[in-house]
Amino acid sequence: MKNMAINKRLVRWFLLTLVGVAMTEGLAIAQTNSGFSFLKIGVGARPIGLGSAYTAMANDATAIYWNPAGLGAIKKRELSAMHGEWLLGSNFDFLGVGYPSKIGALGFGMSMLSHPEQEGRDEQGRRTGNFSSRSNAFTLALSRPMSVQTHLGLGVKLIQSQIGQDKGQGFALDAGGLYHMTRIPISLGLSIQNLGPGIRFINEETRLPLTLASGLAWHGFAGVALAADFKYRVYDQKTNWALGTEYG
């Protein structure tokens, strides 16, 4: 009983600290919009099929993106890959790997948005040659159990972006928690994505798309599940709800 009480206090402290840090930073520069929009692109067929309501459902290799605490549900090595075509010939790719270990569940994720070559021109409209652009994010994550019902996760992310000869690079943190109720088939999730300082790119500092998300999932009867997420993009000052259901 004593260990359970300690675990509960740790979980409360962890979740309150994450929310407090993120909201404080957000209020300080509430009028600033964010960049590096490729970090907002969701990954995985199942999460996207659920309408991106995956904060409390995350239990596979894509948890690296949605909620790193969800890696704790992985019982064996998992691989998740995704390729998508976007506007103007650009491509988005994701690769995620998760596997259990003695120190907890580990995960590695890579996201990349690449654009085809474009024609460059100077201020006078003269051609300067072709250039290409791409953005990458590499994440290393760990999930550990605080109790039978609770997992906490943390991810460290390296972010890179390049347009022609201009480059920018920085780091960010992802963090999350998952709580599975025992008497009723409901799980609760909380995550923070892209918590970190701005990245200097093309002579100005660009804010990362800091996102707070909370989720609830009901794992019902006969293989039916319902999920709901509430998300707040701090610097963009945008909120949205996501709802999803699955059977199987």
C-alpha angles and dihedrals in degrees: 000000000000092000090049091053091049091050091051091052091049092051093049091048092048096049095043091048093052093049093045095051094046096046093046092053091045095052091049092064103016093149094058119100121214134238135199090076093178086078088068094060110110121227136213131044094246097050092045090047087056090056091256090294092136108119093102095029099054110127107137141057092293088067084087085077104030104036122343091207088070091070086079090076092063112109098178138015114299134189126196125184134178137181125186136172117226138186122312094013096301121146133211122202133181132186123182131179126187132177138162120250140171092268095046138283113323128203139185124195135182126190125183134180113190131183129202121250116286133195114258125213134182128231091279092053095252119144116258098179133267124305136187133209138203142166127210137187125191118191132190113191140181131195123194132182118243090184138341089281102036135066129178124198138191131189131191114208132198112203124196132177132179134183111180106307095343115099137182131186137178148142135251140177131233119195138173150161135216128197122189116198116222105206096045128032096249131122128194125206139188128184142173120203130197100005107172147091123297120273120235108234129164093353097311138078115250123199121230118240096261108197132188118199135180125184145184127199130188115203098202138182128299093018096302118139132182125198136185131185134189115201133187123191101206104202094035089048091222129140131190141173125224126197129184144163135194139186124206 
